[in-house]
Amino acid sequence: MDYKQTERLLQRKGLKKTKLRHALIRYFIKTQHAQSYADIKLALTEATDKSTLYRNLTAFEQVGLIHSINDHSGVTKYAFGEAPIQGNEHAHFVCECCETVYCMDGLAPLQLDVPKGFKANKVQTIIRGTCADC
């Protein structure tokens, strides 16, 4: 994705066009799996402080450019693409060897029938195993 395309994407999402935001979009587009804050910070070539990066990740998540994943490792991961919405959820695969988190598009999470009086708002399916690279 070139500069003009990222500029149009930011404009469509109602976000200001900054160097960091352009860099973040290009980074997320080229990565094949979810990234932690540390992964993102390490990959960025331009200097940015912790709060600025977190603010931008939050803004991206709020407008649907990325979604966060809780893989129960204690470290939030971020992946390109909108957060799964009702009817469009997907599972996530966590490799137990390399700890990489992959979005499993097209693989819906388990559908659960909760007991009477309970209301499920979101189901997150985490599949653990070994990825194709390991």
C-alpha angles and dihedrals in degrees: 000000000000129000095267092052093050089047091054091047092052090047092050089052093048095244128139114254110244133160091247093052091049089050092048094051092049090048095050092046093054096045118090098203142031118293132212123223088257092053091050095045091049093050097049114096095199121076115250133162125241098254093048092052093047091048090053093047089050091049091049091050093048092055094042101252091122138010130213125233127205104206092173092249091112091248120099114227126204128211132186115257137053122306111264108268129200107298093012101068122137136195125245127224120213117196110220092205104049097014091230115156119215130190109234099210111194092025106103121209119252114281112228131197104219121204121271112283093029123104121200114210099178137007118203118193116200116188115197124200142092122315125225091258094056 
